Amino acid sequence: MRQGGCRRWVWVFLAVLSISCSGEDGPEKVINGEPPGTPRTSPENLMQILLDAYADRDLTALDSLFSPDYAFVYVPDEGLDPDTLDRADEHLIHLNLFGVQYVQELELTFDMGQAAVDDERTQPGDTVWTAVATNVQLRVLGTTPDHPTVTENFEVRDARQQYWFTKMPWTEPVSGEVTWAICEWHDLDTLWEGLPRRGAARTTWSAIKSIYR
């Protein structure tokens, strides 16, 4: 399992990034494209952007959430290969999830816990925050890349996800406030006991990402 995915880049790299991305457009636009409607100025805002990205199927907003060293860690003992995903993997997964080629209906809701400093991961000059989303409900109705002619209904129900957040070395283009990013995301889900809704395949967010990868 990948740990410490929130390490700050070395100062030399930061200096190069600052120089190469300076100017009228700013580093944020060069790296992440146009900013989403909600500024990425807090962990709470990032999670609202995640909800909005799923509601609007907005791949640009989704891409803007992740730090360059971002990692998604699959639910433990899921047996999925590989056991982590990076930014490029998330882009491909959500290109398939957000597109109309496969997915007819896409719904996501969750309750976000209070973000707090993670003392174990925080280092001098690099404070890392964490929060847990509970009551995660995700529904995907559609076909899949491996079975493009078979419509399936996947459901994640009452799941938990843990996120880690860090501040980036650039600012939001409008407000000038420091930009935050998700640097790590762990699926804490376990399959619930009981019968699934008729016609629905009870699954995990990890499995859905693996299916659409």
N, C-alpha and C positions, 0 to 999 in steps of 0.2 A: 504494500500500500504506500502510495506516495505521501510523504510528510514534508512540512516546511515549504509548501509551494508558494508561500507569500514572501519569500526573501526579496529584499530590495536589490535592484541591479547594482553592480559596482559603480563607483562614482565616475570612473572614466566613461562608462557607457552613458550615464546620465548627462554628462557634459556634452558628449557627441550628439545625443538625442536633442538636448536643448538648443544646440547650435543649428542642427540640420532642420529642426522643425520650427524655428523662430520665424517671425514675419507676420504678415497680415492675416493669413488663414489660421495660424496657431497649430500646435502639435496635435490637438484633439481632432481637428478636421482631417489632417493628413492620415492619422492612424485609424480613426473610427468612423469617418464619414460625417454626414450631417448629424448634429446632436438631436436626441429624442425630445419630445415635448416636456418631460419632467427632467429637471437638471440632476445630474449624478453627483449630488453634493452631500449625500448621507446614505448609510445602509438602508434606511427606510425607503428612500427614494428609489434606490436600485431595485428593491423588491416590487415597488409599484410599477416600475418600468418593465419588469419581468411579466407581471400580470397583463399590462397593456400590450406588450409585444405578442403574447399569446392571443389576446382578444382581437387584435388588429392584424395578426400574422405579419408582423413587422420585423423582417430579418435584420435590417439595419440597426434598429433599436436593440434587438437581442445581441447582436455582435458587439455593440458598444459597452455591454455590461462587464466584459471579462478582461482581466489584466493579461499582459503578454505571457506570464508564466502560469496562467490559470490551469487548474486540473479539476476534473470531475471524477469522483471515486465511486465506483459501483457499490451497491448494497453488499455487505459482507456475505460470503458463502453463496453468492449468486452463480458463481462458476462461469462468468462471462470473460471473454478474451478479446481485447486487452482489458485489464481491470481499471484503467483510467482513460479519460478522454482529455484532449486539449482544445484550444480555441478553434482550430481548423476542423476538428471532429464535430464540435457543436454547430459550426456553420453548416456542414453537410447534413447533419441530422435535421436541423431546423429548416433547411432548404427543402427537404422532403416533407417535413411535418406541416410547414406553412403553405406549401404549394397546393394547388387544387388538383394536381395530377393524381395524388393518392388520397388525401384526407378531405372528407366531406364535412365533418363536424369536429371541432376542437374546443374543449372547455377546460379552464383551469381556475381553481380557487384555493386559497389557503389562509390560515391565520398566522400572522407574523409575530414572533416573540420579540422582546426588547433586546436590542443589540448591546453587547458589553465587551469590554477589553478582554482578550484572551492572553492572560499573563504568561502562559507557557510558550506562546509563539511570538510574543512581542519582544523586539530587540531594540537596543538604543537607536533612536532616530527612525524607528519603523514600528509604529503601533498597529497591531492587528486586532480587529474586532470580530465577534462572532454572534450569530443568532440562529435560532431554530424555528422553522416553520412547521406548524402542526395542522392537523385536519386537512391535509393536502388531498384535493380531489381533482383528478385529471381524467378526461374522457377523450378518446380518439376513435372516431368512426371512419372507416375507409379501407382501402386496399394497402398493400405494403410493397416495397421494392422487390421482394422475393416472390410475392403472390399477387401480382397486379390485377388479377381477374376475380379475386375472392374478397368480398367485403367482410371486415371483422370489426368488432366493437371491443376495444381495450379500455379497462378502467383501473385507475389507481384510487384507492379509497382509504381515508383516515390514515394517511402516511405521514412520515416526518422526514424533513430534509434539514441539514445543517449547512450554513454558509459562513465563509470567512471573508472579511472585507479589508481593504487597505487603501491608503491614499496614493494617488499617482503623481508623478512629477510634472503635471501640467494642470491647467485650470479650465473651467467651463468658459466657452467663448462669449457668453452674454454677461453673466454675473461676475466673472473673474474669480469665483470661489474654487477651491481645490476640488479636483475630480476624484471621486471614489470608484473602486472597481471590485468585483467579486474575484478573489484570487483562488478560492477553493470551494468546492461544493461536494458534500457527502450525502449519499442516499442512505437513510437510516431505516428504510421501510422493512417491515416483515409482513408476510401474507396473513391477512385477517382470517379468523375462524368463522365459518358460516357459509351459507350458500350465496354465490354471486347473483346479481340481477340476471334474469333470463336473457340469453343472447349476448351476455358480456363475458369477456375473458378477463378474470381478475389477474392483475399483474403488478409490476413495480415500474417506477419511472426509469430505473436502470434498464429493465428489459425493453421498454418502449424505445429508449435511445439506441439500444443494440439493434432492434428490429429496423429502425429507420436510418441506421448509419450506412 
